[in-house]
Amino acid sequence: MMNTQAAKRRRSIFEWLWDFFASVKVAIVIIVLIALSAIIGTIFPQENFIPSSNPAAYYAQTYGDLGKYYYKFGFSHMYTSWWFVSLLLALGVSLVICSLERVVPLYKSLQRQEVKPALSVVQRKKIYVPVEGADAAHADRLASELAKRRYKIRRDGDAFLAEKMRISRFGAYILHIGLIIIILGALSRLIPGWYVSENIWIEEGQTVKVPGSDFHVRNDEFKVEFYEDGRPSHFETQAVLIENGKEVRREKIVVNRPLKHKGTLLFQASYLPPMIRLLDAELIDKRTGSRLETFQIDFSNLQTEYKAGAYIVRVLDYFPDFDMENDQPVTRSTDPNNPVLLVQIEGPGVEKPSKQFFFVFRQLELDQNSAFELAPVGGKMIETTGLRVQKDNGIPIVYAGCVVVLAGLVLVFYFQHRRVWGQIHNGILHVGAQTNKNWYGMRREMQRVFKSLNWQQEIIVRQGGKKQ
């Protein structure tokens, strides 16, 4: 008894879900939600298109509070978010169920078509023509003429059913199949390694693994040229592809001329202004003016302390892009455009170390009340290229879906399912024609058929049994 009730409950849930997704209204709501989500996803660039490795900071700094919440709510990766994927899945399920609900009854009804229906059925067709003084030979001639026009003929004694382009009735469902294939192509991005759309930043001389691939790319040289007004006119990367530790390709990557390798495209997308990578700093004793020691700072691998002879330079804080706001030090970005270090010097004769700022580029006159001074004495600036990695194995699936959709549209708009019944009663050949659309095209075809047979009957399209 319990098992029977559980089975009924499961069946009722299944039936409810089936009826829910079989509703055209539900399908329309899902399509509208997908469209709205896609619109929201275009308000700001998606994460894989922004020139930053820190999207949370980028959206907040670039677009303010709106950008902050845009990132917080997950709109910055809209097309891979769980709700967008869920909407695509829901649309796919709706298309499948809607199609099955309608295509199966349609197929069965077309398979059960009568070759010799009741005479009244033929006479009620919108195109009906009685040919008086007819016999079996007239029916044979008409059927033969229709066969020449690619009609498929079925016979039942003197009666016949001529039919062509039945497949056009399934055009909408072929279109649905195409849409389902496109959805599968879009969802294929969730398969690991099938879809990659990322920006990678490569310093000159640096080698970086290409996401979603088994090879690396090295930036041997980056060049940028400018117009007189300061706008970039040309920039390119001398790239080297490396597989299994060996160079396999050496090629320039220029805007609109990507490097393609094993289905992965590398586009020249952007670049960063020259940034400091290595800095030689000198420790100076302000009390005596003596230069104590020189040490090197690598901004790609910042340490918490540096040895300068007998002294230790301890890094307390780091501001990559230093600025002052409300008399407080802040950083405008995560890039070392104007690096400033907050340090303290510890060592012989220093009883109570004091905090002080070390300005690398733009010096600020501050009374820091320190016995020591740090001065930049050399370093290395580096160029950084921004390459866009694009790989999408689902594109052929999407293209295949588009071809199927196009085939469905052609069947829906350019072909008609046409049927002609003929049967003889009391010396009259009753001819009735039916089409799912383009009645006047059907009339023209019947006029040509009758003209080729030298039959003079008038061909009309009737509405409600009346001549029009």
NUVEXMI-22309 format. One record per residue (C-alpha): residue in three letters; z, x, y; residue number from 1; chain. Coordinates in Angstrom, 2 decimals. Example, Ala and Ser with C-alpha at 12.3 -4.5 7.8 and 13.67 -1.06 7.14 Angstrom:
<atoms>
> type,w,u,v,seq,mol
> ala,7.80,12.30,-4.50,1,A
> ser,7.14,13.67,-1.06,2,A
</atoms>
This chain:
<atoms>
> type,w,u,v,seq,mol
> met,0.00,0.00,0.00,1,A
> met,0.97,2.80,2.38,2,A
> asn,-2.21,4.73,1.57,3,A
> thr,-4.31,1.61,2.22,4,A
> gln,-2.69,1.08,5.62,5,A
> ala,-3.18,4.74,6.56,6,A
> ala,-6.84,4.55,5.52,7,A
> lys,-7.33,1.40,7.63,8,A
> arg,-5.65,3.09,10.58,9,A
> arg,-7.88,6.15,10.26,10,A
> arg,-10.92,3.92,9.96,11,A
> ser,-9.94,1.91,13.03,12,A
> ile,-9.49,5.12,15.05,13,A
> phe,-12.85,6.41,13.85,14,A
> glu,-14.54,3.11,14.71,15,A
> trp,-12.94,3.11,18.16,16,A
> leu,-14.17,6.67,18.83,17,A
> trp,-17.62,5.79,17.53,18,A
> asp,-17.88,2.71,19.76,19,A
> phe,-16.51,4.69,22.72,20,A
> phe,-19.14,7.45,22.51,21,A
> ala,-21.89,4.95,21.63,22,A
> ser,-21.49,3.38,25.08,23,A
> val,-24.20,4.25,27.60,24,A
> lys,-21.64,3.76,30.40,25,A
> val,-19.44,6.47,28.87,26,A
> ala,-22.46,8.82,28.67,27,A
> ile,-23.22,8.20,32.36,28,A
> val,-19.60,8.91,33.33,29,A
> ile,-19.68,12.19,31.36,30,A
> ile,-22.95,13.22,33.05,31,A
> val,-21.47,12.45,36.49,32,A
> leu,-18.35,14.51,35.68,33,A
> ile,-20.51,17.44,34.53,34,A
> ala,-22.56,17.21,37.74,35,A
> leu,-19.41,17.13,39.93,36,A
> ser,-17.92,20.09,38.05,37,A
> ala,-21.14,22.05,38.49,38,A
> ile,-21.10,21.30,42.23,39,A
> ile,-17.49,22.50,42.54,40,A
> gly,-18.47,25.67,40.68,41,A
> thr,-21.02,26.50,43.39,42,A
> ile,-18.67,26.23,46.40,43,A
> phe,-17.73,29.92,46.05,44,A
> pro,-19.30,32.61,43.85,45,A
> gln,-18.11,32.69,40.27,46,A
> glu,-15.92,35.61,39.18,47,A
> asn,-18.74,37.44,37.45,48,A
> phe,-20.69,37.57,40.74,49,A
> ile,-18.00,38.92,43.09,50,A
> pro,-17.91,42.59,44.12,51,A
> ser,-14.31,43.17,43.05,52,A
> ser,-12.33,43.95,39.92,53,A
> asn,-9.37,41.97,41.30,54,A
> pro,-10.59,38.36,41.64,55,A
> ala,-7.19,36.92,42.63,56,A
> ala,-6.98,39.22,45.66,57,A
> tyr,-10.71,38.88,46.45,58,A
> tyr,-10.74,35.07,46.68,59,A
> ala,-7.55,35.00,48.77,60,A
> gln,-8.73,37.74,51.16,61,A
> thr,-12.32,36.48,51.49,62,A
> tyr,-11.89,32.71,51.57,63,A
> gly,-8.27,32.25,52.62,64,A
> asp,-6.03,29.55,51.15,65,A
> leu,-9.01,27.56,49.87,66,A
> gly,-10.20,30.58,47.91,67,A
> lys,-6.67,31.21,46.64,68,A
> tyr,-6.41,27.72,45.15,69,A
> tyr,-10.03,27.84,43.99,70,A
> tyr,-9.06,30.79,41.81,71,A
> lys,-5.66,29.36,40.86,72,A
> phe,-7.14,26.12,39.49,73,A
> gly,-9.75,28.00,37.45,74,A
> phe,-12.81,26.93,39.43,75,A
> ser,-13.85,30.59,39.73,76,A
> his,-14.90,30.59,36.06,77,A
> met,-15.95,26.95,35.92,78,A
> tyr,-18.76,27.22,33.36,79,A
> thr,-16.58,28.82,30.69,80,A
> ser,-13.48,26.73,31.43,81,A
> trp,-12.10,24.55,28.65,82,A
> trp,-12.69,21.31,30.54,83,A
> phe,-16.34,22.07,31.32,84,A
> val,-16.96,23.07,27.71,85,A
> ser,-15.16,19.87,26.61,86,A
> leu,-17.45,17.80,28.84,87,A
> leu,-20.53,19.47,27.30,88,A
> leu,-19.19,18.77,23.82,89,A
> ala,-18.44,15.16,24.77,90,A
> leu,-21.98,14.74,26.10,91,A
> gly,-23.41,16.20,22.89,92,A
> val,-21.31,13.84,20.75,93,A
> ser,-22.34,10.91,22.95,94,A
> leu,-26.03,11.79,22.63,95,A
> val,-25.77,12.06,18.85,96,A
> ile,-23.91,8.76,18.41,97,A
> cys,-26.04,6.86,20.95,98,A
> ser,-29.18,8.09,19.20,99,A
> leu,-27.93,7.20,15.71,100,A
> glu,-26.84,3.76,16.90,101,A
> arg,-30.36,2.98,18.07,102,A
> val,-32.80,5.14,16.15,103,A
> val,-31.72,4.01,12.66,104,A
> pro,-32.24,0.27,13.36,105,A
> leu,-35.53,1.07,15.10,106,A
> tyr,-36.75,3.12,12.15,107,A
> lys,-35.79,0.38,9.69,108,A
> ser,-37.47,-2.34,11.74,109,A
> leu,-40.71,-0.35,11.98,110,A
> gln,-40.65,0.31,8.25,111,A
> arg,-40.26,-3.42,7.54,112,A
> gln,-43.23,-4.55,9.66,113,A
> glu,-45.18,-7.37,8.04,114,A
> val,-48.90,-6.97,7.62,115,A
> lys,-49.32,-10.75,7.46,116,A
> pro,-46.60,-12.43,9.54,117,A
> ala,-46.61,-16.16,10.26,118,A
> leu,-49.66,-17.26,12.25,119,A
> ser,-47.45,-18.46,15.08,120,A
> val,-46.12,-14.91,15.49,121,A
> val,-49.64,-13.56,16.03,122,A
> gln,-50.50,-16.37,18.43,123,A
> arg,-47.44,-15.64,20.60,124,A
> lys,-48.46,-12.04,21.27,125,A
> lys,-49.07,-11.19,24.93,126,A
> ile,-52.62,-10.24,24.00,127,A
> tyr,-54.07,-12.91,21.71,128,A
> val,-57.75,-13.50,20.99,129,A
> pro,-59.17,-16.12,18.55,130,A
> val,-62.60,-15.25,17.13,131,A
> glu,-64.22,-18.45,15.86,132,A
> gly,-66.74,-18.63,13.04,133,A
> ala,-65.24,-15.53,11.43,134,A
> asp,-64.92,-14.49,7.82,135,A
> ala,-63.57,-11.50,5.87,136,A
> ala,-66.48,-9.35,7.09,137,A
> his,-65.35,-9.83,10.69,138,A
> ala,-61.83,-8.68,9.79,139,A
> asp,-63.27,-5.65,7.99,140,A
> arg,-65.44,-4.72,10.99,141,A
> leu,-62.52,-5.02,13.41,142,A
> ala,-60.24,-2.98,11.16,143,A
> ser,-62.95,-0.33,10.75,144,A
> glu,-63.48,-0.09,14.53,145,A
> leu,-59.76,0.30,15.12,146,A
> ala,-59.59,3.00,12.43,147,A
> lys,-62.23,4.96,14.40,148,A
> arg,-59.79,4.91,17.31,149,A
> arg,-57.10,6.60,15.20,150,A
> tyr,-55.28,3.42,14.19,151,A
> lys,-53.60,3.50,10.80,152,A
> ile,-54.70,0.41,8.84,153,A
> arg,-52.60,-1.52,6.33,154,A
> arg,-54.19,-4.44,4.45,155,A
> asp,-52.96,-7.59,2.77,156,A
> gly,-56.02,-9.42,1.51,157,A
> asp,-58.08,-10.46,4.54,158,A
> ala,-55.18,-9.71,6.91,159,A
> phe,-54.51,-6.27,8.39,160,A
> leu,-52.08,-4.42,10.64,161,A
> ala,-53.52,-1.59,12.74,162,A
> glu,-50.99,0.78,14.27,163,A
> lys,-51.02,4.08,16.15,164,A
> met,-48.59,6.36,18.01,165,A
> arg,-45.50,4.93,16.32,166,A
> ile,-43.84,8.26,17.09,167,A
> ser,-43.86,7.41,20.82,168,A
> arg,-41.10,4.90,20.11,169,A
> phe,-38.93,7.88,19.19,170,A
> gly,-39.74,9.85,22.35,171,A
> ala,-36.37,9.10,23.95,172,A
> tyr,-34.55,10.29,20.85,173,A
> ile,-36.64,13.46,20.67,174,A
> leu,-35.60,14.00,24.29,175,A
> his,-31.97,13.53,23.17,176,A
> ile,-32.48,16.15,20.46,177,A
> gly,-33.81,18.54,23.10,178,A
> leu,-30.76,17.94,25.28,179,A
> ile,-28.47,18.57,22.31,180,A
> ile,-30.29,21.86,21.62,181,A
> ile,-29.85,22.84,25.29,182,A
> ile,-26.12,22.04,25.06,183,A
> leu,-25.87,24.17,21.90,184,A
> gly,-27.63,26.98,23.78,185,A
> ala,-25.11,26.69,26.61,186,A
> leu,-22.17,26.60,24.17,187,A
> ser,-23.53,29.66,22.35,188,A
> arg,-22.10,31.65,25.26,189,A
> leu,-18.72,31.15,23.60,190,A
> ile,-19.85,33.24,20.60,191,A
> pro,-18.39,36.75,21.10,192,A
> gly,-21.07,39.18,22.21,193,A
> trp,-23.73,36.53,22.79,194,A
> tyr,-23.24,36.19,26.52,195,A
> val,-22.32,38.80,29.08,196,A
> ser,-22.51,38.40,32.84,197,A
> glu,-20.38,41.01,34.56,198,A
> asn,-20.44,43.49,37.39,199,A
> ile,-19.53,47.07,36.59,200,A
> trp,-18.75,49.74,39.16,201,A
> ile,-19.73,53.31,38.31,202,A
> glu,-18.93,56.34,40.41,203,A
> glu,-21.37,59.23,40.56,204,A
> gly,-20.94,61.30,37.44,205,A
> gln,-18.94,58.59,35.70,206,A
> thr,-19.85,57.10,32.29,207,A
> val,-18.93,53.48,31.58,208,A
> lys,-19.36,51.38,28.43,209,A
> val,-21.75,48.48,28.99,210,A
> pro,-19.86,45.24,28.17,211,A
> gly,-21.11,43.40,25.10,212,A
> ser,-23.14,46.37,23.84,213,A
> asp,-22.81,49.52,21.76,214,A
> phe,-24.05,51.93,24.44,215,A
> his,-22.80,53.53,27.66,216,A
> val,-24.40,54.11,31.06,217,A
> arg,-23.86,57.11,33.30,218,A
> asn,-24.45,57.20,37.05,219,A
> asp,-26.10,60.57,37.67,220,A
> glu,-26.92,59.83,41.30,221,A
> phe,-26.81,56.92,43.72,222,A
> lys,-29.00,56.76,46.82,223,A
> val,-28.97,54.31,49.70,224,A
> glu,-31.21,54.15,52.75,225,A
> phe,-30.60,52.13,55.92,226,A
> tyr,-32.58,50.46,58.68,227,A
> glu,-31.87,51.48,62.25,228,A
> asp,-29.55,48.50,62.68,229,A
> gly,-27.39,49.67,59.78,230,A
> arg,-28.63,47.24,57.15,231,A
> pro,-29.46,48.76,53.73,232,A
> ser,-33.21,49.03,53.20,233,A
> his,-33.20,50.54,49.71,234,A
> phe,-30.67,51.57,47.12,235,A
> glu,-31.09,52.82,43.58,236,A
> thr,-29.19,54.35,40.68,237,A
> gln,-30.37,57.20,38.51,238,A
> ala,-28.99,55.84,35.23,239,A
> val,-28.69,57.48,31.84,240,A
> leu,-28.12,55.44,28.69,241,A
> ile,-25.98,57.05,26.02,242,A
> glu,-25.72,55.96,22.38,243,A
> asn,-23.54,57.70,19.81,244,A
> gly,-22.93,60.51,22.29,245,A
> lys,-26.66,61.17,22.85,246,A
> glu,-28.87,60.42,25.82,247,A
> val,-31.50,57.87,24.80,248,A
> arg,-33.00,56.83,28.15,249,A
> arg,-33.09,58.08,31.70,250,A
> glu,-34.39,55.62,34.27,251,A
> lys,-34.01,54.49,37.88,252,A
> ile,-32.48,51.07,38.46,253,A
> val,-33.82,49.50,41.64,254,A
> val,-33.30,46.05,43.14,255,A
> asn,-35.50,43.53,41.28,256,A
> arg,-36.44,46.17,38.72,257,A
> pro,-33.72,46.09,36.06,258,A
> leu,-33.30,48.38,33.10,259,A
> lys,-33.62,46.51,29.80,260,A
> his,-32.20,47.85,26.57,261,A
> lys,-31.48,45.96,23.33,262,A
> gly,-31.56,42.57,25.04,263,A
> thr,-29.20,43.68,27.82,264,A
> leu,-30.37,43.83,31.42,265,A
> leu,-28.83,46.18,34.00,266,A
> phe,-29.57,45.05,37.56,267,A
> gln,-28.97,47.00,40.76,268,A
> ala,-26.64,44.50,42.39,269,A
> ser,-24.50,46.22,45.00,270,A
> tyr,-22.72,49.37,46.06,271,A
> leu,-19.50,50.42,47.73,272,A
> pro,-19.18,52.51,50.89,273,A
> pro,-18.37,56.15,50.20,274,A
> met,-14.72,56.37,49.21,275,A
> ile,-12.35,59.26,48.87,276,A
> arg,-11.58,60.24,45.33,277,A
> leu,-9.90,63.66,45.59,278,A
> leu,-7.77,64.83,48.49,279,A
> asp,-6.37,68.31,49.11,280,A
> ala,-3.15,67.93,51.08,281,A
> glu,-1.03,70.64,52.68,282,A
> leu,2.75,70.52,53.14,283,A
> ile,3.84,71.91,56.53,284,A
> asp,7.39,72.70,57.67,285,A
> lys,7.52,71.29,61.21,286,A
> arg,10.69,73.27,62.01,287,A
> thr,9.01,76.64,61.50,288,A
> gly,5.34,75.64,61.58,289,A
> ser,4.78,77.41,58.27,290,A
> arg,2.30,76.08,55.73,291,A
> leu,4.20,75.80,52.49,292,A
> glu,1.86,74.65,49.72,293,A
> thr,-1.36,72.77,48.94,294,A
> phe,-1.67,70.12,46.22,295,A
> gln,-4.36,67.69,45.12,296,A
> ile,-4.22,63.86,44.98,297,A
> asp,-6.59,61.95,42.69,298,A
> phe,-6.78,58.39,44.04,299,A
> ser,-8.23,57.14,40.75,300,A
> asn,-5.07,58.29,39.01,301,A
> leu,-2.32,58.19,41.60,302,A
> gln,0.95,59.83,40.51,303,A
> thr,4.48,58.96,41.58,304,A
> glu,5.24,62.56,42.55,305,A
> tyr,3.45,65.83,43.32,306,A
> lys,4.76,69.39,43.26,307,A
> ala,4.20,71.46,46.38,308,A
> gly,5.78,74.78,45.56,309,A
> ala,9.53,74.33,45.51,310,A
> tyr,9.22,70.85,47.01,311,A
> ile,8.43,67.46,45.52,312,A
> val,6.34,64.90,47.39,313,A
> arg,7.48,61.54,46.01,314,A
> val,5.12,58.55,46.49,315,A
> leu,7.12,55.41,47.31,316,A
> asp,4.25,53.06,48.18,317,A
> tyr,0.49,53.08,48.51,318,A
> phe,-1.71,51.12,50.94,319,A
> pro,-5.40,51.55,49.94,320,A
> asp,-6.77,49.85,53.07,321,A
> phe,-3.92,50.29,55.55,322,A
> asp,-3.30,48.04,58.54,323,A
> met,-0.35,46.75,60.56,324,A
> glu,0.49,43.05,60.73,325,A
> asn,3.57,41.75,62.54,326,A
> asp,4.81,45.34,62.73,327,A
> gln,4.64,45.57,58.93,328,A
> pro,2.30,47.77,56.89,329,A
> val,-0.24,45.80,54.80,330,A
> thr,-3.41,46.52,52.89,331,A
> arg,-6.63,44.66,53.62,332,A
> ser,-8.18,45.30,50.21,333,A
> thr,-7.69,47.19,46.98,334,A
> asp,-10.38,49.76,47.85,335,A
> pro,-9.34,53.13,49.35,336,A
> asn,-11.12,52.58,52.67,337,A
> asn,-8.16,53.78,54.73,338,A
> pro,-5.58,55.12,52.27,339,A
> val,-2.02,55.66,53.48,340,A
> leu,0.91,56.85,51.38,341,A
> leu,4.58,56.19,52.02,342,A
> val,6.34,59.34,50.80,343,A
> gln,9.53,61.34,51.00,344,A
> ile,9.90,65.10,50.67,345,A
> glu,12.59,66.48,48.40,346,A
> gly,13.55,70.09,47.89,347,A
> pro,15.54,73.08,49.14,348,A
> gly,17.43,72.41,52.36,349,A
> val,16.71,68.67,52.29,350,A
> glu,20.04,66.89,52.01,351,A
> lys,18.88,63.39,52.86,352,A
> pro,15.13,62.81,52.36,353,A
> ser,13.53,60.49,54.91,354,A
> lys,10.56,58.18,54.38,355,A
> gln,7.33,58.94,56.20,356,A
> phe,3.70,57.79,56.21,357,A
> phe,0.93,60.14,55.20,358,A
> phe,-2.29,59.08,56.99,359,A
> val,-5.43,60.40,55.31,360,A
> phe,-8.15,59.29,57.76,361,A
> arg,-7.00,57.39,60.81,362,A
> gln,-3.87,58.99,62.22,363,A
> leu,-1.19,56.89,63.90,364,A
> glu,1.19,58.47,66.36,365,A
> leu,4.54,57.49,64.89,366,A
> asp,7.90,59.09,65.46,367,A
> gln,8.77,59.59,61.81,368,A
> asn,11.79,61.86,62.37,369,A
> ser,10.86,64.13,59.47,370,A
> ala,11.18,67.89,59.04,371,A
> phe,7.88,67.99,57.16,372,A
> glu,4.29,67.03,57.74,373,A
> leu,1.41,66.38,55.35,374,A
> ala,-2.10,67.27,56.48,375,A
> pro,-5.44,66.67,54.74,376,A
> val,-7.35,69.94,54.32,377,A
> gly,-10.20,68.96,52.02,378,A
> gly,-11.39,66.51,49.42,379,A
> lys,-14.26,64.77,47.76,380,A
> met,-16.03,61.53,48.72,381,A
> ile,-17.85,59.60,46.02,382,A
> glu,-20.65,57.03,45.97,383,A
> thr,-20.18,53.99,43.74,384,A
> thr,-22.98,51.80,42.41,385,A
> gly,-22.56,48.18,41.41,386,A
> leu,-24.62,47.19,38.37,387,A
> arg,-24.87,43.70,37.01,388,A
> val,-24.85,43.41,33.22,389,A
> gln,-26.73,40.34,32.01,390,A
> lys,-27.12,39.34,28.38,391,A
> asp,-27.67,35.84,27.06,392,A
> asn,-28.75,35.34,23.46,393,A
> gly,-28.61,31.59,24.04,394,A
> ile,-31.64,31.63,26.37,395,A
> pro,-34.19,31.26,23.52,396,A
> ile,-32.18,28.27,22.26,397,A
> val,-32.21,26.71,25.73,398,A
> tyr,-35.95,27.35,26.08,399,A
> ala,-36.55,25.74,22.68,400,A
> gly,-34.51,22.75,23.84,401,A
> cys,-36.59,22.52,27.02,402,A
> val,-39.80,22.47,24.94,403,A
> val,-38.39,19.63,22.81,404,A
> val,-37.30,17.75,25.97,405,A
> leu,-40.78,18.17,27.42,406,A
> ala,-42.33,16.86,24.19,407,A
> gly,-40.01,13.85,24.35,408,A
> leu,-40.93,13.18,27.99,409,A
> val,-44.65,13.39,27.19,410,A
> leu,-44.21,10.87,24.36,411,A
> val,-42.15,8.55,26.57,412,A
> phe,-44.46,8.55,29.60,413,A
> tyr,-47.97,9.25,28.28,414,A
> phe,-48.18,7.57,24.87,415,A
> gln,-47.70,3.99,23.75,416,A
> his,-46.97,2.43,20.41,417,A
> arg,-49.91,0.05,19.87,418,A
> arg,-50.28,-2.54,17.09,419,A
> val,-52.99,-5.04,16.31,420,A
> trp,-52.67,-7.85,13.76,421,A
> gly,-55.62,-9.73,12.37,422,A
> gln,-55.73,-12.63,9.92,423,A
> ile,-58.18,-15.40,9.11,424,A
> his,-57.26,-19.07,9.05,425,A
> asn,-59.79,-21.93,8.76,426,A
> gly,-62.75,-19.79,9.86,427,A
> ile,-60.92,-18.27,12.83,428,A
> leu,-59.95,-14.60,13.07,429,A
> his,-56.67,-14.55,14.95,430,A
> val,-56.15,-11.22,16.71,431,A
> gly,-52.80,-10.36,18.32,432,A
> ala,-51.99,-7.05,20.02,433,A
> gln,-48.64,-5.54,20.94,434,A
> thr,-47.56,-2.42,22.85,435,A
> asn,-44.21,-1.16,24.08,436,A
> lys,-45.65,-0.42,27.55,437,A
> asn,-48.88,-0.24,29.57,438,A
> trp,-50.19,-3.67,28.63,439,A
> tyr,-53.28,-3.33,30.78,440,A
> gly,-54.16,-0.09,29.03,441,A
> met,-53.89,-2.01,25.78,442,A
> arg,-56.14,-4.72,27.20,443,A
> arg,-58.78,-2.16,28.22,444,A
> glu,-58.76,-0.67,24.74,445,A
> met,-59.20,-4.09,23.12,446,A
> gln,-62.05,-4.82,25.56,447,A
> arg,-63.81,-1.62,24.47,448,A
> val,-63.25,-2.50,20.79,449,A
> phe,-64.70,-5.99,21.21,450,A
> lys,-67.61,-4.65,23.29,451,A
> ser,-68.51,-2.15,20.57,452,A
> leu,-68.56,-5.07,18.09,453,A
> asn,-70.68,-7.16,20.49,454,A
> trp,-67.99,-9.82,20.59,455,A
> gln,-67.87,-11.73,23.85,456,A
> gln,-64.29,-13.03,23.78,457,A
> glu,-62.21,-12.60,26.93,458,A
> ile,-59.20,-10.27,26.62,459,A
> ile,-56.19,-11.36,28.66,460,A
> val,-52.54,-10.40,29.01,461,A
> arg,-50.27,-13.41,28.83,462,A
> gln,-46.77,-13.92,30.17,463,A
> gly,-44.75,-16.60,28.39,464,A
> gly,-47.88,-17.79,26.60,465,A
> lys,-49.76,-18.39,29.87,466,A
> lys,-52.89,-16.64,31.10,467,A
> gln,-52.51,-14.13,33.94,468,A
</atoms>
